[in-house]
Amino acid sequence: MSPTSRINAVAATSVVSSGTAARLEIAELRFIPISALQGDNVVERSEAMPWYGGEPLLAHLESVPLDRA
């Protein structure tokens, strides 16, 4: 199984399929593969995961709009 297929499989069996996201009224989920031990995709894009085309975790967290209601 390719890394992309594997992360898609993990994403499909996580909070999305359990209905947790819907119950918490989370409109959009993003799955970002990381290795906290190696620092892959935490602050900078990782060369160890060339199959992942998205942004690293920190960049995503900094761009998430916050509802101050």
MARKOLMI-262914 format. One record per residue: x negated, z negated, y negated of N, C-alpha, C, CB in turn; residue number from 1. Coordinates in pm, 1 decimal, decimal comma, always signed. Atoms other than C-alpha are relative to their C-alpha. Last residue first. Glycine has a CB too. Layout:
N
{n_east = X n_up = Z n_north = Y ca_east = X ca_up = Z ca_north = Y c_east = X c_up = Z c_north = Y cb_east = X cb_up = Z cb_north = Y n = NUM}
...
This chain:
69
{n_east = -135,2 n_up = +49,7 n_north = +21,1 ca_east = +1807,2 ca_up = -1948,3 ca_north = -3407,7 c_east = +16,2 c_up = -142,2 c_north = +45,5 cb_east = +98,8 cb_up = +86,5 cb_north = +70,8 n = 69}
{n_east = +9,1 n_up = +130,9 n_north = +65,9 ca_east = +1433,4 ca_up = -1882,0 ca_north = -3432,1 c_east = +136,4 c_up = -62,3 c_north = -24,9 cb_east = -74,0 cb_up = +13,0 cb_north = -131,4 n = 68}
{n_east = -130,1 n_up = +26,3 n_north = +59,9 ca_east = +1439,5 ca_up = -1597,0 ca_north = -3182,9 c_east = -3,3 c_up = -142,2 c_north = -55,2 cb_east = +116,9 cb_up = +18,9 cb_north = +104,2 n = 67}
{n_east = -54,3 n_up = +133,3 n_north = -23,6 ca_east = +1079,2 ca_up = -1503,9 ca_north = -3120,8 c_east = +132,8 c_up = -15,8 c_north = -71,3 cb_east = -98,4 cb_up = -108,1 cb_north = -46,2 n = 66}
{n_east = -74,9 n_up = +57,3 n_north = +112,5 ca_east = +969,5 ca_up = -1144,3 ca_north = -3092,7 c_east = +60,2 c_up = -134,3 c_north = +39,1 cb_east = +111,2 cb_up = +96,5 cb_north = -46,6 n = 65}
{n_east = -137,6 n_up = +36,1 n_north = -39,1 ca_east = +708,9 ca_up = -1084,0 ca_north = -2821,6 c_east = +72,1 c_up = -60,0 c_north = -120,8 cb_east = +0,2 cb_up = -101,3 cb_north = +120,4 n = 64}
{n_east = -95,9 n_up = -97,9 n_north = +52,6 ca_east = +402,5 ca_up = -911,1 ca_north = -2969,4 c_east = +145,6 c_up = -32,9 c_north = +32,3 cb_east = -32,7 cb_up = +136,1 cb_north = +54,1 n = 63}
{n_east = +5,3 n_up = -2,8 n_north = +146,9 ca_east = +153,4 ca_up = -1197,0 ca_north = -2935,8 c_east = +102,3 c_up = +95,8 c_north = -59,4 cb_east = -139,3 cb_up = +39,2 cb_north = -46,6 n = 62}
{n_east = -57,3 n_up = +124,9 n_north = +51,1 ca_east = +258,6 ca_up = -1252,8 ca_north = -2574,5 c_east = +2,1 c_up = -3,9 c_north = -152,6 cb_east = -78,4 cb_up = -119,2 cb_north = +53,2 n = 61}
{n_east = -144,8 n_up = -1,4 n_north = -19,7 ca_east = +195,1 ca_up = -886,5 ca_north = -2494,4 c_east = +64,1 c_up = -125,8 c_north = -58,4 cb_east = +33,8 cb_up = +12,3 cb_north = +149,4 n = 60}
{n_east = -56,4 n_up = -97,8 n_north = +94,0 ca_east = -149,7 ca_up = -888,0 ca_north = -2650,9 c_east = +151,1 c_up = +5,2 c_north = +13,6 cb_east = -60,3 cb_up = +140,0 cb_north = +23,7 n = 59}
{n_east = +1,5 n_up = +57,3 n_north = +134,8 ca_east = -233,4 ca_up = -1208,3 ca_north = -2461,8 c_east = +60,6 c_up = +94,4 c_north = -102,6 cb_east = -142,1 cb_up = -35,1 cb_north = -40,4 n = 58}
{n_east = -96,9 n_up = +108,5 n_north = +19,1 ca_east = -121,9 ca_up = -1067,7 ca_north = -2125,6 c_east = +4,1 c_up = -51,8 c_north = -143,9 cb_east = -32,4 cb_up = -114,4 cb_north = +93,7 n = 57}
{n_east = +33,0 n_up = +128,7 n_north = -61,8 ca_east = -316,1 ca_up = -741,2 ca_north = -2136,6 c_east = +100,2 c_up = -108,2 c_north = -40,3 cb_east = -142,2 cb_up = -42,9 cb_north = -39,0 n = 56}
{n_east = +84,1 n_up = +85,6 n_north = +82,5 ca_east = -142,2 ca_up = -414,0 ca_north = -2229,9 c_east = -33,5 c_up = -130,0 c_north = +72,9 cb_east = +69,3 cb_up = -30,3 cb_north = -133,3 n = 55}
{n_east = -59,6 n_up = +78,3 n_north = +107,9 ca_east = -11,5 ca_up = -164,6 ca_north = -1980,5 c_east = -100,1 c_up = -84,0 c_north = -76,3 cb_east = +106,0 cb_up = -88,6 cb_north = +54,9 n = 54}
{n_east = +11,4 n_up = -66,3 n_north = +128,9 ca_east = -172,4 ca_up = +112,5 ca_north = -1777,9 c_east = +53,3 c_up = -79,0 c_north = -118,0 cb_east = +69,6 cb_up = +128,3 cb_north = +5,9 n = 53}
{n_east = -95,9 n_up = +62,5 n_north = +91,9 ca_east = -243,2 ca_up = -72,3 ca_north = -1455,1 c_east = -20,6 c_up = +58,4 c_north = -139,2 cb_east = -16,5 cb_up = -155,8 cb_north = -2,0 n = 52}
{n_east = -134,1 n_up = -50,9 n_north = -29,3 ca_east = -409,7 ca_up = +158,4 ca_north = -1199,9 c_east = +105,6 c_up = -59,4 c_north = -92,0 cb_east = +36,2 cb_up = -28,8 cb_north = +144,2 n = 51}
{n_east = -19,7 n_up = -125,9 n_north = +72,7 ca_east = -753,8 ca_up = +89,2 ca_north = -1350,2 c_east = +138,6 c_up = +60,0 c_north = +19,5 cb_east = -103,5 cb_up = +100,2 cb_north = +43,0 n = 50}
{n_east = -137,6 n_up = -41,6 n_north = -27,7 ca_east = -731,4 ca_up = -275,3 ca_north = -1237,6 c_east = +30,2 c_up = +130,0 c_north = -74,5 cb_east = +100,8 cb_up = -111,3 cb_north = -40,8 n = 49}
{n_east = -27,4 n_up = +26,1 n_north = -141,6 ca_east = -1094,6 ca_up = -390,6 ca_north = -1207,1 c_east = +140,5 c_up = +42,8 c_north = +40,0 cb_east = -18,8 cb_up = -147,5 cb_north = +30,6 n = 48}
{n_east = +48,0 n_up = -117,1 n_north = -72,9 ca_east = -1172,2 ca_up = -224,3 ca_north = -1541,8 c_east = +26,0 c_up = -16,9 c_north = +149,3 cb_east = -150,4 cb_up = +22,7 cb_north = -26,3 n = 47}
{n_east = +99,6 n_up = +16,3 n_north = -103,8 ca_east = -955,7 ca_up = -493,9 ca_north = -1695,4 c_east = -39,0 c_up = +132,5 c_north = +63,8 cb_east = +50,7 cb_up = -94,4 cb_north = +105,0 n = 46}
{n_east = -31,9 n_up = -80,6 n_north = -117,9 ca_east = -772,9 ca_up = -471,0 ca_north = -2022,0 c_east = -115,6 c_up = -6,5 c_north = +96,9 cb_east = +30,7 cb_up = +146,8 cb_north = -38,5 n = 45}
{n_east = +33,3 n_up = -141,9 n_north = +11,8 ca_east = -870,6 ca_up = -755,1 ca_north = -2254,8 c_east = +41,7 c_up = +73,0 c_north = +126,6 cb_east = -151,1 cb_up = +19,6 cb_north = -26,5 n = 44}
{n_east = +25,0 n_up = -27,2 n_north = +141,7 ca_east = -736,9 ca_up = -1106,7 ca_north = -2310,5 c_east = -25,9 c_up = +148,9 c_north = -22,8 cb_east = -119,5 cb_up = -83,0 cb_north = -50,5 n = 43}
{n_east = -48,2 n_up = +116,9 n_north = +73,4 ca_east = -574,7 ca_up = -1186,7 ca_north = -1974,5 c_east = -15,3 c_up = +24,9 c_north = -149,6 cb_east = -76,8 cb_up = -128,3 cb_north = +42,5 n = 42}
{n_east = -125,5 n_up = -26,1 n_north = +71,4 ca_east = -596,5 ca_up = -847,4 ca_north = -1806,2 c_east = +57,3 c_up = -123,3 c_north = -69,9 cb_east = +102,3 cb_up = +54,1 cb_north = +96,2 n = 41}
{n_east = -49,6 n_up = -137,7 n_north = +3,6 ca_east = -872,8 ca_up = -965,5 ca_north = -1569,2 c_east = +137,8 c_up = +7,6 c_north = -63,2 cb_east = +4,2 cb_up = +58,7 cb_north = +140,5 n = 40}
{n_east = -37,0 n_up = -35,4 n_north = +136,3 ca_east = -1007,7 ca_up = -1308,6 ca_north = -1664,7 c_east = +54,8 c_up = +141,3 c_north = -13,9 cb_east = -118,0 cb_up = -15,8 cb_north = -89,2 n = 39}
{n_east = +95,1 n_up = -98,8 n_north = +51,2 ca_east = -1188,5 ca_up = -1346,9 ca_north = -1331,5 c_east = +27,9 c_up = +39,3 c_north = -145,6 cb_east = +2,9 cb_up = +123,9 cb_north = +87,5 n = 38}
{n_east = +133,5 n_up = +39,9 n_north = -44,0 ca_east = -1014,2 ca_up = -1668,4 ca_north = -1223,8 c_east = -106,2 c_up = +93,2 c_north = -57,8 cb_east = -8,0 cb_up = -0,9 cb_north = +153,5 n = 37}
{n_east = +45,2 n_up = +104,6 n_north = +91,1 ca_east = -704,7 ca_up = -1586,8 ca_north = -1430,9 c_east = -141,9 c_up = -44,6 c_north = +35,4 cb_east = +96,2 cb_up = -120,0 cb_north = +3,9 n = 36}
{n_east = +80,9 n_up = +89,4 n_north = -80,7 ca_east = -665,0 ca_up = -1262,5 ca_north = -1243,0 c_east = -54,5 c_up = -103,6 c_north = -96,1 cb_east = -115,3 cb_up = +76,1 cb_north = +77,3 n = 35}
{n_east = +117,1 n_up = +67,4 n_north = +56,3 ca_east = -382,7 ca_up = -1074,0 ca_north = -1401,8 c_east = -79,1 c_up = -68,2 c_north = +110,7 cb_east = +42,2 cb_up = -102,9 cb_north = -107,4 n = 34}
{n_east = +91,0 n_up = +50,9 n_north = -101,9 ca_east = -109,3 ca_up = -822,3 ca_north = -1319,0 c_east = -123,1 c_up = -62,0 c_north = -65,4 cb_east = -41,3 cb_up = +112,3 cb_north = +96,9 n = 33}
{n_east = +137,3 n_up = -32,7 n_north = +37,6 ca_east = +142,8 ca_up = -799,2 ca_north = -1601,2 c_east = -92,3 c_up = -58,2 c_north = +106,1 cb_east = -35,6 cb_up = -55,0 cb_north = -142,8 n = 32}
{n_east = +93,2 n_up = +52,6 n_north = -98,6 ca_east = +510,3 ca_up = -786,9 ca_north = -1507,5 c_east = -139,3 c_up = +48,9 c_north = -34,0 cb_east = +40,2 cb_up = +42,1 cb_north = +143,7 n = 31}
{n_east = +119,4 n_up = -81,8 n_north = -14,4 ca_east = +746,4 ca_up = -739,2 ca_north = -1798,0 c_east = -93,8 c_up = -69,5 c_north = +97,0 cb_east = -69,2 cb_up = +24,5 cb_north = -137,5 n = 30}
{n_east = +111,4 n_up = +66,6 n_north = -66,8 ca_east = +1100,5 ca_up = -867,2 ca_north = -1804,4 c_east = -116,2 c_up = +96,3 c_north = +9,2 cb_east = +40,5 cb_up = -50,6 cb_north = +140,5 n = 29}
{n_east = +111,8 n_up = -84,2 n_north = -44,9 ca_east = +1365,8 ca_up = -757,3 ca_north = -2051,1 c_east = -108,2 c_up = -86,2 c_north = +63,6 cb_east = -58,8 cb_up = +81,2 cb_north = -118,1 n = 28}
{n_east = -34,5 n_up = -142,6 n_north = +0,2 ca_east = +1711,8 ca_up = -889,8 ca_north = -2134,5 c_east = -110,6 c_up = +87,4 c_north = +57,8 cb_east = +31,2 cb_up = +45,2 cb_north = -140,9 n = 27}
{n_east = +124,7 n_up = -68,3 n_north = +33,5 ca_east = +1661,2 ca_up = -1253,2 ca_north = -2039,0 c_east = +25,2 c_up = +149,8 c_north = +14,5 cb_east = -119,5 cb_up = -47,9 cb_north = +92,1 n = 26}
{n_east = -24,8 n_up = -101,1 n_north = +102,1 ca_east = +2006,7 ca_up = -1410,8 ca_north = -2046,1 c_east = -128,9 c_up = +62,8 c_north = -51,7 cb_east = +76,9 cb_up = -60,7 cb_north = -115,2 n = 25}
{n_east = +68,0 n_up = +49,5 n_north = +119,7 ca_east = +1889,8 ca_up = -1714,2 ca_north = -1845,8 c_east = +15,2 c_up = +94,7 c_north = -118,7 cb_east = -147,0 cb_up = -21,6 cb_north = +29,4 n = 24}
{n_east = -56,5 n_up = +131,7 n_north = +34,4 ca_east = +2148,0 ca_up = -1638,2 ca_north = -1577,2 c_east = -63,2 c_up = -57,7 c_north = -125,6 cb_east = -18,6 cb_up = -97,7 cb_north = +116,0 n = 23}
{n_east = -134,6 n_up = -20,1 n_north = +53,4 ca_east = +2045,5 ca_up = -1272,3 ca_north = -1584,5 c_east = +62,6 c_up = -132,9 c_north = -41,2 cb_east = +88,9 cb_up = +70,5 cb_north = +103,5 n = 22}
{n_east = +12,2 n_up = -62,0 n_north = +132,3 ca_east = +1677,6 ca_up = -1355,5 ca_north = -1543,2 c_east = +136,5 c_up = +18,4 c_north = -64,4 cb_east = -71,5 cb_up = +135,0 cb_north = +10,4 n = 21}
{n_east = +42,4 n_up = +100,5 n_north = +97,0 ca_east = +1752,1 ca_up = -1594,6 ca_north = -1257,0 c_east = -7,7 c_up = +58,3 c_north = -140,4 cb_east = -135,0 cb_up = -58,3 cb_north = +39,8 n = 20}
{n_east = -104,3 n_up = +19,0 n_north = +100,2 ca_east = +1950,0 ca_up = -1333,1 ca_north = -1063,6 c_east = -36,9 c_up = -102,2 c_north = -106,7 cb_east = +127,0 cb_up = -41,8 cb_north = +67,0 n = 19}
{n_east = -64,1 n_up = +128,8 n_north = -23,6 ca_east = +1725,0 ca_up = -1366,3 ca_north = -758,8 c_east = +112,9 c_up = -27,3 c_north = -98,9 cb_east = -102,5 cb_up = -110,8 cb_north = -7,7 n = 18}
{n_east = -94,3 n_up = -8,0 n_north = -111,2 ca_east = +1648,7 ca_up = -995,8 ca_north = -764,3 c_east = +70,7 c_up = -132,2 c_north = +25,5 cb_east = -71,4 cb_up = +44,3 cb_north = +125,3 n = 17}
{n_east = -98,1 n_up = -106,3 n_north = +24,0 ca_east = +1496,9 ca_up = -1006,6 ca_north = -1110,3 c_east = +104,2 c_up = -0,3 c_north = +110,7 cb_east = -69,2 cb_up = +138,4 cb_north = -8,9 n = 16}
{n_east = -114,5 n_up = +50,3 n_north = +74,8 ca_east = +1329,0 ca_up = -1344,6 ca_north = -1063,8 c_east = +106,4 c_up = +105,3 c_north = -25,6 cb_east = -46,0 cb_up = -56,2 cb_north = -130,2 n = 15}
{n_east = +17,7 n_up = +120,0 n_north = +80,8 ca_east = +1097,3 ca_up = -1205,9 ca_north = -799,5 c_east = +129,4 c_up = -40,1 c_north = -69,4 cb_east = -109,7 cb_up = +21,5 cb_north = -103,0 n = 14}
{n_east = -44,0 n_up = +116,6 n_north = -77,0 ca_east = +1151,8 ca_up = -964,8 ca_north = -512,3 c_east = -10,2 c_up = -129,9 c_north = -78,9 cb_east = -81,3 cb_up = -11,8 cb_north = +126,6 n = 13}
{n_east = -135,4 n_up = -19,1 n_north = -51,5 ca_east = +1143,5 ca_up = -646,1 ca_north = -719,8 c_east = +52,0 c_up = -121,1 c_north = +75,4 cb_east = +4,0 cb_up = +120,1 cb_north = +89,8 n = 12}
{n_east = -94,5 n_up = +8,9 n_north = +111,2 ca_east = +839,9 ca_up = -761,3 ca_north = -916,5 c_east = +144,0 c_up = +8,9 c_north = +49,8 cb_east = -27,4 cb_up = +110,9 cb_north = -102,6 n = 11}
{n_east = -4,9 n_up = +140,7 n_north = +40,4 ca_east = +644,4 ca_up = -822,1 ca_north = -597,4 c_east = +101,8 c_up = -19,8 c_north = -111,3 cb_east = -138,9 cb_up = -48,3 cb_north = -45,7 n = 10}
{n_east = -68,7 n_up = +73,4 n_north = -106,6 ca_east = +731,7 ca_up = -475,6 ca_north = -466,9 c_east = +13,1 c_up = -147,5 c_north = -35,2 cb_east = -74,6 cb_up = +15,7 cb_north = +133,0 n = 9}
{n_east = -141,8 n_up = -34,5 n_north = +9,4 ca_east = +637,5 ca_up = -314,0 ca_north = -798,6 c_east = +81,2 c_up = -74,4 c_north = +105,6 cb_east = +19,5 cb_up = +151,5 cb_north = +15,3 n = 8}
{n_east = -54,3 n_up = +76,7 n_north = +113,0 ca_east = +308,1 ca_up = -505,3 ca_north = -794,2 c_east = +147,3 c_up = +32,0 c_north = -20,1 cb_east = -78,8 cb_up = +29,8 cb_north = -129,3 n = 7}
{n_east = -3,9 n_up = +143,7 n_north = -31,0 ca_east = +238,6 ca_up = -375,7 ca_north = -442,6 c_east = +59,2 c_up = -80,8 c_north = -115,4 cb_east = -141,0 cb_up = -51,3 cb_north = +32,4 n = 6}
{n_east = -113,4 n_up = +24,1 n_north = -89,7 ca_east = +330,6 ca_up = -15,2 ca_north = -519,3 c_east = +15,5 c_up = -147,9 c_north = +28,8 cb_east = -17,2 cb_up = +77,2 cb_north = +131,0 n = 5}
{n_east = -121,5 n_up = -20,8 n_north = +79,0 ca_east = +93,4 ca_up = -14,5 ca_north = -816,0 c_east = +124,3 c_up = -25,6 c_north = +84,1 cb_east = +3,4 cb_up = +142,3 cb_north = -57,2 n = 4}
{n_east = -21,8 n_up = +113,6 n_north = +90,2 ca_east = -184,5 ca_up = -171,6 ca_north = -608,2 c_east = +127,7 c_up = +13,7 c_north = -82,6 cb_east = -118,5 cb_up = -15,2 cb_north = -92,7 n = 3}
{n_east = +79,9 n_up = -8,0 n_north = +122,2 ca_east = -139,6 ca_up = +96,4 ca_north = -340,0 c_east = +26,9 c_up = -122,0 c_north = -88,2 cb_east = +31,1 cb_up = +130,8 cb_north = -77,2 n = 2}
{n_east = -85,5 n_up = +0,0 n_north = +118,6 ca_east = +0,0 ca_up = +0,0 ca_north = +0,0 c_east = -89,2 c_up = +0,0 c_north = -123,8 cb_east = +96,8 cb_up = -123,3 cb_north = -0,4 n = 1}
